[in-house]
């Protein structure tokens, strides 16, 4: 559920329940407490939601619907690398918009694994992973995909006090840094990258794009990003640096704003 105000009684119940669940946990909250916070009768709460489980299921609807939208959008992108970027950024934005609900889910994970709503969420995330890796993925691709999507959700959960703009930039910087590794860049198989069978890592990593740029380039990157006409990848390509470098400087701007 997006963190916004609702003027109607049903919406106020949802908002209050989300606040209470995030404070005390789903299992530790009651319909009576929701009613007391709203100064209405418990019967009024049950009029809109026949059970606490039904209330939670309603709270989860936007989360599942938004993930469905991310999957549908990415499926229409023909370029495979760009489609994967859409999945990463789309899933992250869904997590951020619903971060209070994710906190509730993680708090009561053991209990909610028995709930159909949570199982639906897990099923959707499996579909996101499957779409991301494509058919017949290399084991490296499968593992990196799981790592990437864990990198999206965990910071949203643990860094609830970080401003959203800065949080998003820092999370994506970490994801792109992982993808900039020469063995996983673009999430190709080792064979496609002509790396051969897996062997112990070499003493030195292959040189990549520079990770440092001067202030003039940093300011140009911020201006190009603010204008909205260039993607981070396009800015990185033009300035001859990695995407992670661009995200670091965008994060600095968000933090100072």
GROMACS elastic network, one bead per residue, 0.5 to 0.9 nm:
[ bonds ]
;  ai    aj funct       b0    kb
    1     4     6  0.83933   500
    1    14     6  0.87023   500
    1    15     6  0.85752   500
    1    18     6  0.83143   500
    1    58     6  0.85820   500
    1    59     6  0.54317   500
    1    60     6  0.63071   500
    1    61     6  0.73199   500
    1    62     6  0.54217   500
    1    63     6  0.62744   500
    1    97     6  0.74026   500
    1    98     6  0.52754   500
    1    99     6  0.84109   500
    1   100     6  0.79546   500
    1   101     6  0.64493   500
    2    62     6  0.74440   500
    2    63     6  0.83194   500
    2    94     6  0.89225   500
    2    96     6  0.87574   500
    2    97     6  0.51952   500
    2    98     6  0.51811   500
    2    99     6  0.81703   500
    2   100     6  0.83870   500
    2   101     6  0.84974   500
    3    15     6  0.80426   500
    3    97     6  0.68582   500
    3    98     6  0.69812   500
    3    99     6  0.84267   500
    3   100     6  0.76181   500
    4    15     6  0.79794   500
    5    11     6  0.78766   500
    5    12     6  0.76344   500
    5    15     6  0.72783   500
    6     9     6  0.79749   500
    6    10     6  0.81981   500
    6    12     6  0.56061   500
    6    13     6  0.89495   500
    6    14     6  0.84947   500
    6    15     6  0.72865   500
    7    10     6  0.86087   500
    7    11     6  0.66063   500
    7    12     6  0.66812   500
    8    11     6  0.52744   500
    8    12     6  0.60916   500
    8    13     6  0.86709   500
    9    13     6  0.61652   500
    9    14     6  0.86827   500
    9    45     6  0.88903   500
    9    48     6  0.87359   500
   10    13     6  0.51598   500
   10    14     6  0.64207   500
   10    15     6  0.87782   500
   10    45     6  0.80744   500
   10    48     6  0.63377   500
   10    49     6  0.85948   500
   11    14     6  0.50496   500
   11    15     6  0.61787   500
   11    16     6  0.85580   500
   12    15     6  0.50476   500
   12    16     6  0.59964   500
   12    17     6  0.83699   500
   12    38     6  0.78282   500
   13    16     6  0.51690   500
   13    17     6  0.59304   500
   13    18     6  0.84936   500
   13    34     6  0.70409   500
   13    35     6  0.78908   500
   13    38     6  0.75109   500
   13    45     6  0.70567   500
   13    48     6  0.85892   500
   13    55     6  0.87586   500
   14    17     6  0.51267   500
   14    18     6  0.61346   500
   14    19     6  0.86550   500
   14    55     6  0.71562   500
   14    56     6  0.84910   500
   14    58     6  0.80356   500
   14    59     6  0.66780   500
   15    18     6  0.52158   500
   15    19     6  0.63312   500
   15    20     6  0.87096   500
   15    59     6  0.87287   500
   16    19     6  0.50883   500
   16    20     6  0.61221   500
   16    21     6  0.85015   500
   16    34     6  0.63813   500
   16    35     6  0.88980   500
   16    37     6  0.73923   500
   16    38     6  0.75486   500
   17    20     6  0.50463   500
   17    21     6  0.58934   500
   17    22     6  0.84043   500
   17    26     6  0.88816   500
   17    29     6  0.84102   500
   17    30     6  0.89490   500
   17    31     6  0.82943   500
   17    33     6  0.88373   500
   17    34     6  0.59631   500
   17    55     6  0.79831   500
   17    56     6  0.83529   500
   17    59     6  0.87992   500
   18    21     6  0.51373   500
   18    22     6  0.60675   500
   18    23     6  0.85564   500
   18    26     6  0.88674   500
   18    56     6  0.83814   500
   18    59     6  0.75677   500
   18   100     6  0.73469   500
   18   101     6  0.67992   500
   18   104     6  0.79148   500
   19    22     6  0.52784   500
   19    23     6  0.62522   500
   19    24     6  0.87130   500
   19   100     6  0.79717   500
   20    23     6  0.50877   500
   20    24     6  0.59682   500
   20    25     6  0.72697   500
   20    26     6  0.79677   500
   20    29     6  0.66822   500
   20    30     6  0.89096   500
   20    33     6  0.82656   500
   20    34     6  0.73318   500
   21    24     6  0.53659   500
   21    27     6  0.79964   500
   21    28     6  0.76139   500
   21    29     6  0.62163   500
   21   101     6  0.84328   500
   21   103     6  0.89196   500
   21   104     6  0.60340   500
   22    25     6  0.55426   500
   22    26     6  0.74865   500
   22   100     6  0.65091   500
   22   101     6  0.72970   500
   22   102     6  0.89930   500
   22   103     6  0.63843   500
   22   104     6  0.51244   500
   22   105     6  0.89242   500
   22   107     6  0.81812   500
   23    26     6  0.89074   500
   23    29     6  0.89140   500
   23   104     6  0.84835   500
   24    27     6  0.79304   500
   24    28     6  0.54992   500
   24    29     6  0.61923   500
   24   104     6  0.89109   500
   25    28     6  0.51519   500
   25    29     6  0.63504   500
   25   103     6  0.89096   500
   25   104     6  0.61349   500
   25   105     6  0.86615   500
   25   107     6  0.62697   500
   25   108     6  0.65610   500
   26    29     6  0.55147   500
   26    30     6  0.81940   500
   26    52     6  0.86898   500
   26    56     6  0.84338   500
   26   104     6  0.66107   500
   26   105     6  0.81618   500
   26   107     6  0.79467   500
   26   108     6  0.64818   500
   26   111     6  0.89556   500
   26   112     6  0.89930   500
   27    30     6  0.78745   500
   27   108     6  0.70814   500
   27   111     6  0.79020   500
   29    32     6  0.84672   500
   29    33     6  0.68455   500
   29    34     6  0.79879   500
   30    33     6  0.53046   500
   30    34     6  0.66087   500
   30    35     6  0.88627   500
   30    52     6  0.75836   500
   31    34     6  0.50693   500
   31    35     6  0.62837   500
   31    36     6  0.86695   500
   31    42     6  0.65843   500
   31    45     6  0.70899   500
   31    46     6  0.79750   500
   31    51     6  0.81104   500
   31    52     6  0.66400   500
   32    35     6  0.50886   500
   32    36     6  0.61446   500
   32    37     6  0.87029   500
   32    41     6  0.80032   500
   32    42     6  0.55113   500
   32    45     6  0.84274   500
   33    37     6  0.61990   500
   33    38     6  0.86832   500
   33    42     6  0.85196   500
   34    37     6  0.53199   500
   34    38     6  0.65042   500
   34    39     6  0.86465   500
   34    40     6  0.87198   500
   34    42     6  0.79444   500
   34    45     6  0.78103   500
   35    38     6  0.52154   500
   35    39     6  0.59345   500
   35    40     6  0.51640   500
   35    41     6  0.56682   500
   35    42     6  0.52246   500
   35    43     6  0.85150   500
   35    44     6  0.77504   500
   35    45     6  0.63600   500
   36    40     6  0.63326   500
   36    41     6  0.73921   500
   36    42     6  0.78745   500
   37    40     6  0.79235   500
   38    41     6  0.85876   500
   40    43     6  0.83256   500
   40    44     6  0.65883   500
   40    45     6  0.77814   500
   41    44     6  0.52203   500
   41    45     6  0.68704   500
   41    46     6  0.89639   500
   42    45     6  0.51340   500
   42    46     6  0.63507   500
   42    47     6  0.86158   500
   43    47     6  0.60153   500
   43    48     6  0.88999   500
   44    48     6  0.68486   500
   44    49     6  0.87838   500
   45    48     6  0.55682   500
   45    49     6  0.61462   500
   45    50     6  0.80092   500
   45    51     6  0.89714   500
   46    51     6  0.66627   500
   46    52     6  0.87190   500
   47    50     6  0.65329   500
   48    55     6  0.85951   500
   49    52     6  0.71833   500
   49    53     6  0.86443   500
   49    54     6  0.59799   500
   49    55     6  0.56658   500
   49    58     6  0.88484   500
   50    53     6  0.83856   500
   50    54     6  0.64783   500
   50    55     6  0.78521   500
   51    54     6  0.51514   500
   51    55     6  0.64177   500
   51    56     6  0.88189   500
   52    56     6  0.62848   500
   52    57     6  0.86002   500
   53    56     6  0.50926   500
   53    57     6  0.61132   500
   53    58     6  0.86506   500
   53   115     6  0.81498   500
   53   117     6  0.88480   500
   54    58     6  0.62456   500
   54    59     6  0.86674   500
   55    58     6  0.51993   500
   55    59     6  0.63487   500
   55    60     6  0.87843   500
   56    60     6  0.62504   500
   56    61     6  0.88268   500
   56   117     6  0.81398   500
   57    60     6  0.51046   500
   57    61     6  0.64295   500
   57   116     6  0.85515   500
   57   117     6  0.57547   500
   57   118     6  0.84789   500
   58    61     6  0.52304   500
   58    62     6  0.80586   500
   59    62     6  0.69902   500
   59    63     6  0.79987   500
   59   101     6  0.76001   500
   60    63     6  0.52932   500
   60    64     6  0.64315   500
   60    65     6  0.86474   500
   60    98     6  0.89002   500
   60   101     6  0.74862   500
   60   117     6  0.72071   500
   60   118     6  0.83744   500
   60   121     6  0.85117   500
   61    64     6  0.53649   500
   61    65     6  0.60059   500
   61    66     6  0.84859   500
   61   117     6  0.86281   500
   62    65     6  0.50012   500
   62    66     6  0.58647   500
   62    67     6  0.84566   500
   62    98     6  0.82444   500
   63    66     6  0.53381   500
   63    67     6  0.63174   500
   63    68     6  0.87283   500
   63    94     6  0.67803   500
   63    95     6  0.79303   500
   63    97     6  0.85627   500
   63    98     6  0.65719   500
   63   101     6  0.85003   500
   63   121     6  0.81365   500
   64    67     6  0.51467   500
   64    68     6  0.62235   500
   64    69     6  0.87086   500
   64   120     6  0.77909   500
   64   121     6  0.62672   500
   64   124     6  0.73589   500
   65    68     6  0.50407   500
   65    69     6  0.63128   500
   65    70     6  0.87949   500
   66    70     6  0.62822   500
   66    71     6  0.87208   500
   66    90     6  0.87612   500
   66    91     6  0.84965   500
   66    94     6  0.63906   500
   67    71     6  0.62904   500
   67    72     6  0.86097   500
   67    90     6  0.79067   500
   67    91     6  0.66356   500
   67    94     6  0.68514   500
   67   121     6  0.87753   500
   67   124     6  0.71251   500
   67   125     6  0.80875   500
   67   128     6  0.82116   500
   68    71     6  0.51614   500
   68    72     6  0.61736   500
   68    73     6  0.86146   500
   68   124     6  0.74866   500
   69    72     6  0.50307   500
   69    73     6  0.60438   500
   69    74     6  0.85489   500
   69    90     6  0.88180   500
   70    73     6  0.51831   500
   70    74     6  0.61343   500
   70    75     6  0.85392   500
   70    86     6  0.76087   500
   70    87     6  0.64372   500
   70    90     6  0.55970   500
   70    91     6  0.67809   500
   70    94     6  0.85202   500
   70   128     6  0.85888   500
   71    74     6  0.52595   500
   71    75     6  0.61130   500
   71    76     6  0.89125   500
   71    86     6  0.88720   500
   71    87     6  0.69881   500
   71    90     6  0.85707   500
   71    91     6  0.89271   500
   71   124     6  0.89688   500
   71   127     6  0.80745   500
   71   128     6  0.65757   500
   71   131     6  0.78319   500
   72    75     6  0.51976   500
   72    76     6  0.67700   500
   73    76     6  0.54773   500
   73    77     6  0.70511   500
   73    83     6  0.85425   500
   73    86     6  0.78736   500
   73    87     6  0.85454   500
   73    90     6  0.89831   500
   74    77     6  0.53032   500
   74    78     6  0.85013   500
   74    82     6  0.84012   500
   74    83     6  0.50654   500
   74    84     6  0.74356   500
   74    85     6  0.86404   500
   74    86     6  0.58066   500
   74    87     6  0.61596   500
   74    90     6  0.86879   500
   74   131     6  0.85792   500
   75    78     6  0.76332   500
   75    83     6  0.71563   500
   75   131     6  0.80282   500
   76    83     6  0.80993   500
   77    80     6  0.73669   500
   77    82     6  0.70402   500
   77    83     6  0.53620   500
   77    86     6  0.84134   500
   78    81     6  0.89478   500
   78    82     6  0.79234   500
   78    83     6  0.70469   500
   79    82     6  0.53510   500
   79    83     6  0.60628   500
   79    84     6  0.87483   500
   80    83     6  0.50274   500
   80    84     6  0.63137   500
   80    85     6  0.87499   500
   80   132     6  0.87233   500
   80   134     6  0.89924   500
   80   186     6  0.88959   500
   81    84     6  0.51845   500
   81    85     6  0.64129   500
   81    86     6  0.87697   500
   81   186     6  0.60946   500
   81   187     6  0.80654   500
   82    86     6  0.62086   500
   82    87     6  0.86948   500
   83    87     6  0.63172   500
   83    88     6  0.87387   500
   83   132     6  0.78026   500
   84    87     6  0.50332   500
   84    88     6  0.62390   500
   84    89     6  0.86708   500
   84   131     6  0.82605   500
   84   132     6  0.55991   500
   84   133     6  0.83015   500
   84   186     6  0.86175   500
   84   187     6  0.89445   500
   85    88     6  0.50537   500
   85    89     6  0.60803   500
   85    90     6  0.81353   500
   86    89     6  0.53267   500
   86    90     6  0.55712   500
   86    91     6  0.81704   500
   87    90     6  0.51149   500
   87    91     6  0.58273   500
   87    92     6  0.83279   500
   87   128     6  0.72077   500
   87   129     6  0.89732   500
   87   131     6  0.85166   500
   87   132     6  0.70234   500
   88    91     6  0.54479   500
   88    92     6  0.61744   500
   88    93     6  0.87179   500
   88   132     6  0.86871   500
   88   148     6  0.78693   500
   88   149     6  0.72327   500
   88   152     6  0.78289   500
   88   172     6  0.84689   500
   88   175     6  0.85964   500
   89    92     6  0.50844   500
   89    93     6  0.61625   500
   89    94     6  0.86696   500
   89   152     6  0.88143   500
   89   172     6  0.78149   500
   90    93     6  0.52305   500
   90    94     6  0.63279   500
   90    95     6  0.87259   500
   91    94     6  0.50939   500
   91    95     6  0.62203   500
   91    96     6  0.87019   500
   91   128     6  0.84762   500
   91   149     6  0.80453   500
   91   152     6  0.76665   500
   91   153     6  0.86930   500
   92    95     6  0.50409   500
   92    96     6  0.62107   500
   92    97     6  0.86558   500
   92   149     6  0.82635   500
   92   152     6  0.55601   500
   92   153     6  0.70894   500
   92   156     6  0.84790   500
   92   168     6  0.76677   500
   92   171     6  0.85423   500
   92   172     6  0.86437   500
   93    96     6  0.50838   500
   93    97     6  0.61235   500
   93    98     6  0.85303   500
   93   168     6  0.80163   500
   94    97     6  0.52210   500
   94    98     6  0.61682   500
   94    99     6  0.82583   500
   95    98     6  0.51895   500
   95    99     6  0.55025   500
   95   101     6  0.89076   500
   95   102     6  0.72429   500
   95   152     6  0.76612   500
   95   153     6  0.63798   500
   95   156     6  0.68285   500
   95   157     6  0.88298   500
   96   100     6  0.84980   500
   96   102     6  0.89398   500
   96   153     6  0.84034   500
   96   156     6  0.62296   500
   96   157     6  0.89425   500
   96   164     6  0.74271   500
   96   167     6  0.89470   500
   96   168     6  0.80767   500
   97   100     6  0.82804   500
   98   101     6  0.54219   500
   98   102     6  0.63104   500
   98   103     6  0.88195   500
   99   103     6  0.62008   500
   99   104     6  0.87439   500
   99   153     6  0.87037   500
   99   156     6  0.62117   500
   99   157     6  0.65637   500
   99   160     6  0.78429   500
  100   103     6  0.50975   500
  100   104     6  0.65519   500
  100   105     6  0.88978   500
  100   157     6  0.80716   500
  100   160     6  0.84477   500
  101   104     6  0.50347   500
  101   105     6  0.63236   500
  101   106     6  0.87373   500
  102   106     6  0.61355   500
  102   107     6  0.85035   500
  102   153     6  0.83669   500
  102   156     6  0.83213   500
  102   157     6  0.67971   500
  103   106     6  0.52599   500
  103   107     6  0.61156   500
  103   108     6  0.87921   500
  103   156     6  0.85820   500
  103   157     6  0.57310   500
  103   158     6  0.85309   500
  104   107     6  0.52086   500
  104   108     6  0.64596   500
  104   109     6  0.83793   500
  105   108     6  0.55073   500
  105   109     6  0.56825   500
  105   112     6  0.70851   500
  105   118     6  0.79094   500
  106   110     6  0.85733   500
  106   112     6  0.88696   500
  106   157     6  0.81309   500
  107   110     6  0.84106   500
  108   111     6  0.54574   500
  108   112     6  0.60349   500
  108   113     6  0.86470   500
  109   112     6  0.51772   500
  109   113     6  0.61427   500
  109   118     6  0.87630   500
  110   113     6  0.56390   500
  110   114     6  0.78343   500
  111   114     6  0.61077   500
  111   115     6  0.75596   500
  112   116     6  0.81970   500
  112   117     6  0.81154   500
  112   118     6  0.59774   500
  112   119     6  0.81920   500
  113   116     6  0.78548   500
  113   117     6  0.88375   500
  113   118     6  0.61361   500
  113   119     6  0.64622   500
  114   117     6  0.89177   500
  114   118     6  0.77386   500
  114   119     6  0.76327   500
  115   118     6  0.55474   500
  115   119     6  0.64215   500
  115   120     6  0.87939   500
  116   120     6  0.60889   500
  116   121     6  0.86912   500
  117   120     6  0.50912   500
  117   121     6  0.64796   500
  117   122     6  0.88871   500
  118   121     6  0.50110   500
  118   122     6  0.63507   500
  118   123     6  0.86271   500
  119   123     6  0.61169   500
  119   124     6  0.86021   500
  120   124     6  0.62084   500
  120   125     6  0.86790   500
  121   124     6  0.50900   500
  121   125     6  0.62718   500
  121   126     6  0.86585   500
  122   125     6  0.50998   500
  122   126     6  0.62128   500
  122   127     6  0.87144   500
  123   126     6  0.50647   500
  123   127     6  0.64001   500
  123   128     6  0.87990   500
  124   127     6  0.50257   500
  124   128     6  0.63096   500
  124   129     6  0.87332   500
  125   129     6  0.62348   500
  125   130     6  0.85536   500
  125   149     6  0.88903   500
  126   129     6  0.50717   500
  126   130     6  0.60998   500
  126   131     6  0.85870   500
  127   131     6  0.60253   500
  127   132     6  0.83589   500
  128   131     6  0.52571   500
  128   132     6  0.60777   500
  128   133     6  0.88007   500
  129   132     6  0.50163   500
  129   133     6  0.62789   500
  129   134     6  0.85206   500
  129   142     6  0.80966   500
  129   145     6  0.64572   500
  129   146     6  0.70794   500
  129   149     6  0.80633   500
  130   133     6  0.54488   500
  130   134     6  0.59781   500
  130   135     6  0.77702   500
  130   142     6  0.86982   500
  130   145     6  0.89948   500
  131   134     6  0.53378   500
  131   135     6  0.82435   500
  132   142     6  0.89786   500
  132   145     6  0.71332   500
  133   136     6  0.81720   500
  133   137     6  0.58954   500
  133   138     6  0.85615   500
  133   141     6  0.63710   500
  133   142     6  0.63522   500
  133   145     6  0.68179   500
  133   187     6  0.77938   500
  134   137     6  0.62229   500
  137   140     6  0.80502   500
  137   141     6  0.60563   500
  137   142     6  0.63526   500
  137   188     6  0.87033   500
  137   189     6  0.73950   500
  138   141     6  0.52261   500
  138   142     6  0.64660   500
  138   143     6  0.88499   500
  138   188     6  0.80562   500
  138   189     6  0.54606   500
  138   190     6  0.76615   500
  138   191     6  0.89811   500
  139   142     6  0.50515   500
  139   143     6  0.61806   500
  139   144     6  0.85163   500
  139   189     6  0.82684   500
  140   143     6  0.52815   500
  140   144     6  0.60584   500
  140   145     6  0.85078   500
  140   183     6  0.86476   500
  140   184     6  0.75838   500
  140   187     6  0.82816   500
  140   188     6  0.86876   500
  140   189     6  0.70621   500
  140   190     6  0.78231   500
  141   144     6  0.51716   500
  141   145     6  0.60519   500
  141   146     6  0.87429   500
  141   184     6  0.72735   500
  141   187     6  0.57539   500
  141   188     6  0.69085   500
  141   189     6  0.66164   500
  141   190     6  0.89862   500
  142   145     6  0.52155   500
  142   146     6  0.64966   500
  142   147     6  0.87814   500
  143   146     6  0.52994   500
  143   147     6  0.62673   500
  143   148     6  0.86574   500
  144   148     6  0.59826   500
  144   149     6  0.86936   500
  144   178     6  0.83543   500
  144   179     6  0.85679   500
  144   184     6  0.77035   500
  144   187     6  0.78449   500
  145   148     6  0.50865   500
  145   149     6  0.63702   500
  145   150     6  0.85710   500
  145   187     6  0.83455   500
  146   149     6  0.54518   500
  146   150     6  0.61569   500
  146   151     6  0.85722   500
  147   150     6  0.51227   500
  147   151     6  0.60971   500
  147   152     6  0.88183   500
  147   175     6  0.89434   500
  148   152     6  0.65613   500
  148   174     6  0.88849   500
  148   175     6  0.61185   500
  148   178     6  0.80327   500
  148   179     6  0.88919   500
  149   152     6  0.50070   500
  149   153     6  0.65383   500
  149   154     6  0.87395   500
  149   175     6  0.88146   500
  150   153     6  0.53647   500
  150   154     6  0.59570   500
  150   155     6  0.86724   500
  151   154     6  0.58452   500
  151   155     6  0.67746   500
  151   156     6  0.89704   500
  151   171     6  0.70243   500
  151   172     6  0.87592   500
  151   174     6  0.77083   500
  151   175     6  0.69680   500
  152   155     6  0.64459   500
  152   156     6  0.69328   500
  152   168     6  0.88722   500
  152   171     6  0.63923   500
  152   172     6  0.79047   500
  152   175     6  0.80248   500
  153   156     6  0.52743   500
  153   157     6  0.64045   500
  153   158     6  0.88794   500
  154   157     6  0.51111   500
  154   158     6  0.61212   500
  154   159     6  0.82472   500
  155   158     6  0.50765   500
  155   159     6  0.53324   500
  155   160     6  0.79499   500
  155   167     6  0.78609   500
  155   171     6  0.71852   500
  156   159     6  0.56496   500
  156   160     6  0.62414   500
  156   162     6  0.88904   500
  156   167     6  0.76577   500
  156   168     6  0.86808   500
  156   171     6  0.86849   500
  157   160     6  0.61074   500
  158   161     6  0.84955   500
  159   162     6  0.56210   500
  159   163     6  0.89804   500
  159   167     6  0.77791   500
  160   163     6  0.80984   500
  160   164     6  0.87549   500
  160   167     6  0.89593   500
  161   164     6  0.87790   500
  162   165     6  0.85227   500
  162   166     6  0.69265   500
  162   167     6  0.58964   500
  163   166     6  0.55536   500
  163   167     6  0.60072   500
  163   168     6  0.86354   500
  163   254     6  0.85455   500
  163   255     6  0.78863   500
  164   168     6  0.60161   500
  164   169     6  0.85756   500
  165   168     6  0.53195   500
  165   169     6  0.63199   500
  165   170     6  0.87070   500
  165   251     6  0.74773   500
  165   254     6  0.58347   500
  165   255     6  0.77918   500
  166   169     6  0.52109   500
  166   170     6  0.61325   500
  166   171     6  0.85747   500
  166   250     6  0.82652   500
  166   251     6  0.52098   500
  166   252     6  0.76366   500
  166   253     6  0.83476   500
  166   254     6  0.53104   500
  166   255     6  0.57265   500
  167   170     6  0.52618   500
  167   171     6  0.61156   500
  167   172     6  0.86264   500
  167   251     6  0.79903   500
  168   171     6  0.52477   500
  168   172     6  0.62133   500
  168   173     6  0.85399   500
  168   251     6  0.81853   500
  169   172     6  0.53191   500
  169   173     6  0.60837   500
  169   174     6  0.87828   500
  169   247     6  0.57164   500
  169   248     6  0.71072   500
  169   249     6  0.89061   500
  169   250     6  0.66605   500
  169   251     6  0.50715   500
  169   252     6  0.88369   500
  169   254     6  0.80952   500
  170   174     6  0.64037   500
  170   175     6  0.87982   500
  170   247     6  0.70414   500
  170   248     6  0.68785   500
  170   250     6  0.89011   500
  170   251     6  0.62302   500
  171   174     6  0.52820   500
  171   175     6  0.64235   500
  171   176     6  0.88143   500
  172   176     6  0.60430   500
  172   177     6  0.83552   500
  172   244     6  0.76605   500
  172   247     6  0.70150   500
  173   176     6  0.52994   500
  173   177     6  0.60602   500
  173   178     6  0.87232   500
  173   243     6  0.74006   500
  173   245     6  0.75332   500
  173   246     6  0.81137   500
  173   247     6  0.52175   500
  173   248     6  0.62980   500
  173   251     6  0.86201   500
  174   177     6  0.50769   500
  174   178     6  0.64068   500
  174   179     6  0.87955   500
  174   244     6  0.71075   500
  174   247     6  0.89901   500
  175   178     6  0.52276   500
  175   179     6  0.63779   500
  175   180     6  0.86908   500
  175   244     6  0.80801   500
  176   180     6  0.59436   500
  176   181     6  0.88350   500
  176   185     6  0.87290   500
  176   242     6  0.83892   500
  176   243     6  0.62969   500
  176   244     6  0.54074   500
  176   247     6  0.86554   500
  177   180     6  0.50456   500
  177   181     6  0.69175   500
  177   242     6  0.83028   500
  177   243     6  0.77246   500
  177   244     6  0.54327   500
  177   245     6  0.86646   500
  178   181     6  0.56862   500
  178   184     6  0.75518   500
  178   185     6  0.78026   500
  179   182     6  0.77896   500
  179   183     6  0.84358   500
  179   184     6  0.55827   500
  179   186     6  0.63971   500
  179   187     6  0.70910   500
  180   183     6  0.83658   500
  180   184     6  0.70219   500
  180   186     6  0.79270   500
  180   208     6  0.80673   500
  180   242     6  0.75396   500
  180   243     6  0.81614   500
  180   244     6  0.80513   500
  181   184     6  0.55141   500
  181   185     6  0.55507   500
  181   205     6  0.87613   500
  181   206     6  0.89940   500
  181   208     6  0.85887   500
  182   185     6  0.53426   500
  182   186     6  0.89132   500
  182   193     6  0.83994   500
  182   205     6  0.82719   500
  182   206     6  0.72698   500
  182   208     6  0.81109   500
  183   187     6  0.80966   500
  183   188     6  0.79612   500
  183   189     6  0.81330   500
  183   190     6  0.66216   500
  183   193     6  0.72554   500
  183   195     6  0.76144   500
  184   188     6  0.61843   500
  184   189     6  0.75858   500
  184   190     6  0.79297   500
  184   193     6  0.86032   500
  185   188     6  0.68612   500
  188   191     6  0.80757   500
  188   192     6  0.60405   500
  188   193     6  0.64948   500
  189   192     6  0.51202   500
  189   193     6  0.62975   500
  189   194     6  0.86099   500
  189   195     6  0.87825   500
  190   193     6  0.50289   500
  190   194     6  0.61788   500
  190   195     6  0.52374   500
  190   196     6  0.62226   500
  190   197     6  0.73159   500
  190   198     6  0.78751   500
  191   195     6  0.58904   500
  191   196     6  0.56701   500
  191   197     6  0.77134   500
  192   195     6  0.76569   500
  192   196     6  0.88681   500
  193   196     6  0.80908   500
  195   198     6  0.78176   500
  196   199     6  0.84919   500
  198   201     6  0.85330   500
  199   202     6  0.84600   500
  201   204     6  0.82657   500
  201   205     6  0.84268   500
  202   205     6  0.67887   500
  204   207     6  0.85889   500
  205   208     6  0.84786   500
  207   210     6  0.85615   500
  208   211     6  0.85453   500
  208   241     6  0.86698   500
  208   242     6  0.79818   500
  209   240     6  0.66482   500
  209   241     6  0.50439   500
  209   242     6  0.54400   500
  210   213     6  0.74788   500
  210   240     6  0.72745   500
  210   241     6  0.51031   500
  210   242     6  0.66046   500
  210   245     6  0.81146   500
  211   241     6  0.62467   500
  211   242     6  0.63921   500
  211   244     6  0.77510   500
  211   245     6  0.54554   500
  211   246     6  0.88698   500
  212   241     6  0.75368   500
  212   245     6  0.67717   500
  213   216     6  0.81421   500
  213   217     6  0.61710   500
  213   218     6  0.65315   500
  213   239     6  0.85241   500
  213   241     6  0.75210   500
  213   245     6  0.79933   500
  214   217     6  0.55225   500
  214   218     6  0.62312   500
  214   219     6  0.87684   500
  215   219     6  0.60087   500
  215   220     6  0.84721   500
  216   219     6  0.52286   500
  216   220     6  0.62638   500
  216   221     6  0.86650   500
  217   221     6  0.60880   500
  217   222     6  0.86228   500
  217   239     6  0.70701   500
  218   221     6  0.50711   500
  218   222     6  0.62785   500
  218   223     6  0.86515   500
  218   246     6  0.77459   500
  218   249     6  0.64756   500
  218   250     6  0.85386   500
  219   222     6  0.50956   500
  219   223     6  0.61453   500
  219   224     6  0.86011   500
  219   249     6  0.86943   500
  220   223     6  0.50789   500
  220   224     6  0.60852   500
  220   225     6  0.85101   500
  220   235     6  0.89813   500
  220   239     6  0.89353   500
  221   224     6  0.51877   500
  221   225     6  0.61186   500
  221   226     6  0.85692   500
  221   232     6  0.86045   500
  221   235     6  0.63494   500
  221   236     6  0.81603   500
  221   239     6  0.79711   500
  221   246     6  0.70093   500
  221   249     6  0.80621   500
  221   250     6  0.80173   500
  222   225     6  0.51470   500
  222   226     6  0.60717   500
  222   227     6  0.86264   500
  222   246     6  0.84571   500
  222   249     6  0.74844   500
  222   250     6  0.62810   500
  222   253     6  0.76494   500
  223   226     6  0.51060   500
  223   227     6  0.61972   500
  223   228     6  0.88401   500
  224   227     6  0.52645   500
  224   228     6  0.67222   500
  224   229     6  0.69445   500
  224   230     6  0.63036   500
  224   231     6  0.86720   500
  224   235     6  0.72684   500
  225   228     6  0.53466   500
  225   229     6  0.71418   500
  225   230     6  0.61618   500
  225   231     6  0.70890   500
  225   232     6  0.71693   500
  225   235     6  0.77629   500
  225   250     6  0.82375   500
  226   229     6  0.82346   500
  226   230     6  0.88987   500
  227   230     6  0.76946   500
  228   231     6  0.75971   500
  230   233     6  0.80231   500
  230   234     6  0.59329   500
  230   235     6  0.63811   500
  231   234     6  0.51569   500
  231   235     6  0.63134   500
  231   236     6  0.86468   500
  232   235     6  0.51035   500
  232   236     6  0.61233   500
  232   237     6  0.85671   500
  232   243     6  0.63677   500
  232   246     6  0.68567   500
  232   247     6  0.76290   500
  233   236     6  0.51011   500
  233   237     6  0.61308   500
  233   238     6  0.86553   500
  233   242     6  0.81746   500
  233   243     6  0.59566   500
  233   246     6  0.86334   500
  234   237     6  0.50633   500
  234   238     6  0.61933   500
  234   239     6  0.86527   500
  234   243     6  0.89459   500
  235   238     6  0.51792   500
  235   239     6  0.61775   500
  235   240     6  0.83880   500
  235   241     6  0.85670   500
  235   243     6  0.81207   500
  235   246     6  0.76286   500
  236   239     6  0.52401   500
  236   240     6  0.57603   500
  236   241     6  0.51036   500
  236   242     6  0.56239   500
  236   243     6  0.54531   500
  236   244     6  0.87277   500
  236   245     6  0.79503   500
  236   246     6  0.63713   500
  237   240     6  0.51557   500
  237   241     6  0.66461   500
  237   242     6  0.76995   500
  237   243     6  0.83502   500
  238   241     6  0.80749   500
  239   242     6  0.87770   500
  241   244     6  0.83312   500
  241   245     6  0.64810   500
  241   246     6  0.74305   500
  242   245     6  0.52830   500
  242   246     6  0.67155   500
  242   247     6  0.89261   500
  243   246     6  0.50832   500
  243   247     6  0.62414   500
  243   248     6  0.86604   500
  244   247     6  0.50745   500
  244   248     6  0.61848   500
  244   249     6  0.88284   500
  245   248     6  0.51641   500
  245   249     6  0.65746   500
  245   250     6  0.87839   500
  246   249     6  0.53548   500
  246   250     6  0.62588   500
  246   251     6  0.86083   500
  247   251     6  0.59581   500
  247   252     6  0.85635   500
  248   251     6  0.50527   500
  248   252     6  0.63479   500
  248   253     6  0.88332   500
  249   252     6  0.50126   500
  249   253     6  0.64001   500
  249   254     6  0.87385   500
  250   253     6  0.51003   500
  250   254     6  0.62845   500
  250   255     6  0.86891   500
  251   254     6  0.50202   500
  251   255     6  0.61429   500
  251   256     6  0.86727   500
  252   255     6  0.51478   500
  252   256     6  0.63404   500
  252   257     6  0.86751   500
  253   256     6  0.52519   500
  253   257     6  0.61463   500
  254   257     6  0.51322   500
